Amino acid sequence: MKKQVVSREEWLEARTALLEHEKALTRHRDEVAAERLALPWVRVEKAYAFDGPDGKVTLSELFRGRSQLYIKHFMMAPGAQHQCVGCSLEVDHMTDLLPHLENHDVSYAVVARAPIEEIEIVRQRMGWRFLWVSSFGGDFNYDFNVSFRPQDVSAGLASYNFRPAPEWTATVQDLSGRSTFYKNEAGEIFHTYSSYGRGGEEILGIYGILDVMPKGRNETGPNHALTDWA
């Protein structure tokens, strides 16, 4: 890797110019955050239930006494032979953050379509301590657009990242994402936000480090993504 080497004064001039762009990005991020908070909500009418390590658990119970719930949609279909490295890298960020989130009225849960027995094998092997439940046999993954029935894809009824799901999702069948929910004092649950694809990069704090390193993300493998190195 060869870069231009300059004097401290020249470097400072270039760095100060970059700072203006960074500040503009920060201001724009604040604007987007405000727009995100202003999104309307959708009442969740369906009674979703999941298989947990200790038995059945409802969507309402995933809140665990708090008013806000963050769900990580983990890309793991029934019988999956390979663990999603991107999802794994993301949830690796979370274990030590959980007490801080919970103290701030946020519960965190991971949902995958694989049966709970398969999930528990992975969770225990990885040493993850967060709540991970299975939506196997239910509609949750399909309703929140992270799992895809081949017939729905071919009929144009499936979507991913708020667009018609591409044809290849009929083969992959499961992808990743995140969704957030709010529960009021009456027990009503509202879907407040979801994002997919590169929208999940905001959770990958490791990118905040890599983006300021001399080699940057250095994703130079065949996929040009974190799957080349994570």
MARRO-874621 format. One record per residue (C-alpha): z, y, x; residue in three letters. Coordinates in steps of 0.1 Angstrom, whole numbers, plus 2048, in hexadecimal, padded with zeros to 3 digits. Example, Ala and Ser with C-alpha at 12.3 -4.5 7.8 and 13.67 -1.06 7.14 Angstrom:
REC; Z; Y; X; residuo
REC; 84E; 7D3; 87B; Ala
REC; 847; 7F5; 889; Ser
***
This chain:
REC; Z; Y; X; residuo
REC; 800; 800; 800; Met
REC; 7F4; 821; 810; Lys
REC; 7FF; 842; 802; Lys
REC; 7FA; 866; 80D; Gln
REC; 817; 873; 823; Val
REC; 81F; 898; 821; Val
REC; 839; 8B1; 82C; Ser
REC; 859; 8B5; 817; Arg
REC; 84D; 8D6; 80A; Glu
REC; 82C; 8C7; 7FE; Glu
REC; 83F; 8AA; 7EE; Trp
REC; 856; 8C2; 7DC; Leu
REC; 838; 8D6; 7CE; Glu
REC; 829; 8B6; 7C1; Ala
REC; 84A; 8A9; 7B3; Arg
REC; 851; 8CA; 7A1; Thr
REC; 82F; 8C8; 791; Ala
REC; 836; 8A5; 785; Leu
REC; 858; 8B0; 777; Leu
REC; 846; 8C6; 75E; Glu
REC; 834; 8A8; 750; His
REC; 854; 894; 750; Glu
REC; 865; 8AF; 73C; Lys
REC; 848; 8B1; 723; Ala
REC; 84B; 88B; 71F; Leu
REC; 870; 88E; 719; Thr
REC; 86A; 8A8; 6FE; Arg
REC; 84F; 894; 6EE; His
REC; 866; 875; 6EE; Arg
REC; 881; 88A; 6DC; Asp
REC; 867; 894; 6C2; Glu
REC; 85C; 870; 6BD; Val
REC; 881; 865; 6BA; Ala
REC; 886; 87F; 69F; Ala
REC; 868; 873; 68C; Glu
REC; 875; 850; 68F; Arg
REC; 896; 85A; 680; Leu
REC; 884; 86B; 663; Ala
REC; 871; 84C; 659; Leu
REC; 877; 841; 635; Pro
REC; 889; 820; 62F; Trp
REC; 87F; 801; 61B; Val
REC; 899; 7ED; 608; Arg
REC; 89A; 7C9; 612; Val
REC; 899; 7B6; 5F1; Glu
REC; 895; 792; 5FE; Lys
REC; 8B4; 77E; 606; Ala
REC; 8AC; 772; 629; Tyr
REC; 8C1; 756; 638; Ala
REC; 8C0; 748; 65C; Phe
REC; 8CE; 72A; 66E; Asp
REC; 8E8; 734; 687; Gly
REC; 8FB; 720; 6A1; Pro
REC; 918; 71D; 689; Asp
REC; 904; 718; 669; Gly
REC; 8F1; 72D; 64F; Lys
REC; 8F3; 753; 652; Val
REC; 8E4; 76E; 63C; Thr
REC; 8D3; 78E; 647; Leu
REC; 8F1; 7A1; 63A; Ser
REC; 908; 78C; 64F; Glu
REC; 8F4; 794; 66F; Leu
REC; 902; 7B8; 66C; Phe
REC; 925; 7A9; 673; Arg
REC; 938; 7C6; 663; Gly
REC; 922; 7E2; 671; Arg
REC; 909; 7F8; 65F; Ser
REC; 8EC; 7F5; 678; Gln
REC; 8DA; 7D6; 683; Leu
REC; 8C0; 7D2; 69F; Tyr
REC; 8AC; 7B2; 69E; Ile
REC; 897; 7A6; 6BB; Lys
REC; 87A; 790; 6AF; His
REC; 879; 776; 6CB; Phe
REC; 857; 765; 6D0; Met
REC; 861; 740; 6CD; Met
REC; 84F; 72A; 6B4; Ala
REC; 85B; 707; 6AA; Pro
REC; 855; 6EF; 6C7; Gly
REC; 84C; 70A; 6DF; Ala
REC; 846; 6FC; 702; Gln
REC; 849; 71C; 715; His
REC; 864; 737; 712; Gln
REC; 856; 75B; 70D; Cys
REC; 85D; 76D; 72E; Val
REC; 85A; 78F; 71E; Gly
REC; 873; 788; 702; Cys
REC; 88A; 778; 71C; Ser
REC; 888; 796; 733; Leu
REC; 890; 7AD; 715; Glu
REC; 8AE; 79A; 709; Val
REC; 8BB; 797; 72C; Asp
REC; 8C1; 7BC; 72A; His
REC; 8D8; 7B9; 70C; Met
REC; 8F7; 7A3; 714; Thr
REC; 90B; 7BD; 726; Asp
REC; 900; 7D8; 70E; Leu
REC; 90D; 7C6; 6EF; Leu
REC; 931; 7D4; 6F0; Pro
REC; 923; 7F8; 6F2; His
REC; 90A; 7F2; 6D6; Leu
REC; 925; 7E3; 6C0; Glu
REC; 93D; 7FF; 6C7; Asn
REC; 921; 816; 6BB; His
REC; 91E; 805; 699; Asp
REC; 8FF; 7F0; 6A3; Val
REC; 8FD; 7CA; 6A1; Ser
REC; 8E3; 7B7; 6B5; Tyr
REC; 8D3; 796; 6AC; Ala
REC; 8B5; 782; 6B8; Val
REC; 89F; 76F; 69F; Val
REC; 885; 754; 6A7; Ala
REC; 872; 73C; 691; Arg
REC; 87B; 71E; 6A6; Ala
REC; 896; 707; 698; Pro
REC; 8B9; 710; 6A2; Ile
REC; 8BD; 6F0; 6B7; Glu
REC; 8A0; 6FB; 6CD; Glu
REC; 8AD; 71F; 6CF; Ile
REC; 8D0; 713; 6D9; Glu
REC; 8C1; 6FF; 6F6; Ile
REC; 8B0; 71F; 704; Val
REC; 8CE; 736; 6FC; Arg
REC; 8E7; 720; 70E; Gln
REC; 8D0; 719; 72B; Arg
REC; 8CB; 73E; 730; Met
REC; 8F0; 747; 72B; Gly
REC; 8E9; 760; 710; Trp
REC; 907; 76A; 6FB; Arg
REC; 8F6; 77E; 6DF; Phe
REC; 8F1; 770; 6BC; Leu
REC; 8D0; 75E; 6B9; Trp
REC; 8C6; 74F; 698; Val
REC; 8A8; 73B; 68A; Ser
REC; 891; 746; 66E; Ser
REC; 882; 723; 66D; Phe
REC; 874; 71A; 64B; Gly
REC; 878; 73E; 63D; Gly
REC; 863; 75C; 638; Asp
REC; 875; 775; 64E; Phe
REC; 85D; 773; 66C; Asn
REC; 83F; 774; 656; Tyr
REC; 84C; 791; 641; Asp
REC; 853; 7A5; 661; Phe
REC; 831; 79D; 670; Asn
REC; 83B; 78A; 68F; Val
REC; 82F; 767; 683; Ser
REC; 80D; 75F; 676; Phe
REC; 800; 744; 65F; Arg
REC; 7DD; 73A; 669; Pro
REC; 7D0; 73D; 645; Gln
REC; 7DF; 760; 642; Asp
REC; 7CE; 76B; 663; Val
REC; 7AC; 75D; 658; Ser
REC; 7B0; 76E; 636; Ala
REC; 7B9; 790; 645; Gly
REC; 7DB; 78F; 636; Leu
REC; 7F0; 78F; 656; Ala
REC; 7F8; 7AE; 66B; Ser
REC; 806; 7B5; 68D; Tyr
REC; 810; 7D8; 69A; Asn
REC; 806; 7E7; 678; Phe
REC; 7E2; 7DB; 67B; Arg
REC; 7D0; 7BC; 66F; Pro
REC; 7DB; 79F; 686; Ala
REC; 7C0; 795; 69F; Pro
REC; 7B1; 773; 69A; Glu
REC; 7C3; 765; 6B9; Trp
REC; 7E5; 768; 6A7; Thr
REC; 7DB; 74A; 693; Ala
REC; 7DF; 735; 6B2; Thr
REC; 7FD; 747; 6C2; Val
REC; 80E; 749; 6A0; Gln
REC; 82D; 75C; 6AD; Asp
REC; 830; 77D; 6BF; Leu
REC; 84D; 794; 6C8; Ser
REC; 85A; 7B5; 6B9; Gly
REC; 879; 7C6; 6AD; Arg
REC; 886; 7D2; 68C; Ser
REC; 8A4; 7E7; 681; Thr
REC; 8B8; 7E7; 661; Phe
REC; 8D4; 7FB; 650; Tyr
REC; 8EE; 7EE; 637; Lys
REC; 900; 807; 621; Asn
REC; 923; 804; 612; Glu
REC; 914; 7F4; 5F3; Ala
REC; 906; 7D8; 608; Gly
REC; 8E2; 7E2; 603; Glu
REC; 8CC; 7DC; 622; Ile
REC; 8AF; 7F2; 62D; Phe
REC; 893; 7EB; 646; His
REC; 891; 80B; 65B; Thr
REC; 87A; 805; 678; Tyr
REC; 865; 7EB; 68A; Ser
REC; 84F; 7EB; 6A9; Ser
REC; 839; 7D2; 6BB; Tyr
REC; 824; 7CD; 6DA; Gly
REC; 82B; 7E7; 6F5; Arg
REC; 843; 7F8; 6DD; Gly
REC; 85D; 7E0; 6EB; Gly
REC; 85A; 7EF; 70E; Glu
REC; 874; 80A; 704; Glu
REC; 88E; 7EE; 705; Ile
REC; 883; 7E2; 728; Leu
REC; 89A; 7F7; 73D; Gly
REC; 88D; 7E6; 75C; Ile
REC; 86D; 7F9; 758; Tyr
REC; 881; 819; 75C; Gly
REC; 889; 80D; 77F; Ile
REC; 866; 7FF; 787; Leu
REC; 854; 81E; 77B; Asp
REC; 865; 833; 796; Val
REC; 861; 81A; 7B2; Met
REC; 845; 81E; 7CD; Pro
REC; 831; 800; 7BF; Lys
REC; 837; 809; 79A; Gly
REC; 835; 7EC; 782; Arg
REC; 81E; 7DA; 79B; Asn
REC; 811; 7C4; 77F; Glu
REC; 7F2; 7B8; 792; Thr
REC; 7F0; 794; 787; Gly
REC; 7D8; 785; 76E; Pro
REC; 7EA; 793; 74F; Asn
REC; 7F1; 7B6; 75D; His
REC; 812; 7B4; 74B; Ala
REC; 836; 7A8; 751; Leu
REC; 82B; 784; 74C; Thr
REC; 81D; 787; 76F; Asp
REC; 840; 78B; 77E; Trp
REC; 85D; 788; 766; Ala
***
